[in-house]
Amino acid sequence: MACRISEIVLQCHDPEALARFWCEVLDWVVLDREAEGCVEIGPREGFGGPQPTIFLIRNDEPKNEHARLHFDVNPTDRDQDAELERILAAGAKLVDIGQPAEASWHVLADPEGNEFCLLKRRLAAL
């Protein structure tokens, strides 16, 4: 038997604000608020499904450098350009981390500066 990823933990300054952002981007919901400064978000089906949930945990330390781990997201119901506009309207910003000019993906940062990539290929919604 092998392990599978069930939860991803992201430390941040404002868990509630990041929960709103990522719920908007991923079409997820808040699943739980365990303690002050800890919000769990995930698919509407809840914990234990095919996708991991994300725990947003309050941490007041400053973000010092590029993350060693980041999310890649794929559009499910529109093309990459339309999805880019939607994510930017939700509060993301385009960032340059040295990606090639001809890259087929966009590098963005969430409202707290956590980088993630918007890929071109469209995936089916779960």
Residue pairs with C-beta under 8 A, 6 or more apart in sequence:
5 52
6 47
6 48
6 52
6 53
7 40
7 47
7 52
7 53
7 54
7 55
8 52
8 53
8 54
8 55
9 54
9 55
9 57
10 18
10 54
10 55
10 56
10 57
10 114
11 57
11 58
11 59
11 61
12 18
12 56
12 57
12 58
12 59
12 112
12 114
13 58
13 59
13 60
13 112
14 58
14 112
15 37
15 38
15 39
15 56
15 57
15 58
16 39
17 111
17 112
18 39
18 56
18 110
18 111
18 112
19 30
19 39
19 41
19 56
21 90
21 91
21 92
21 110
21 111
22 28
22 41
22 54
22 56
22 110
23 29
23 30
23 41
24 90
25 73
25 87
25 90
25 92
26 41
26 73
28 41
28 42
28 43
28 44
28 54
29 41
29 42
29 43
29 44
30 39
30 40
30 41
31 40
31 41
31 42
31 46
31 47
31 53
32 39
32 40
33 39
33 40
34 40
36 58
37 57
37 58
38 55
38 56
38 57
38 58
39 55
39 56
40 47
40 53
40 54
40 55
40 56
41 53
41 54
41 56
42 49
42 51
42 52
42 53
42 54
43 49
43 51
43 53
43 126
47 53
49 126
50 126
51 126
63 112
63 113
63 114
66 97
66 115
67 114
67 115
70 114
70 115
70 116
70 117
71 116
71 117
72 105
72 116
72 117
72 119
73 87
73 116
73 117
73 118
73 119
74 118
74 119
74 121
74 122
74 123
75 82
75 83
75 118
75 122
75 123
76 122
76 123
76 124
76 125
77 122
77 125
78 86
78 122
79 122
80 106
80 118
80 119
80 120
80 122
83 118
84 106
84 118
87 108
87 118
88 94
88 108
91 110
91 111
92 108
92 109
92 110
92 111
92 116
93 108
93 109
94 106
94 107
94 108
95 107
95 108
95 109
95 115
96 107
97 107
97 115
99 105
99 107
104 119
104 120
105 117
105 118
105 119
105 120
106 117
106 118
107 115
107 116
107 117
108 115
108 116
108 117
108 118
109 115
109 116
110 116
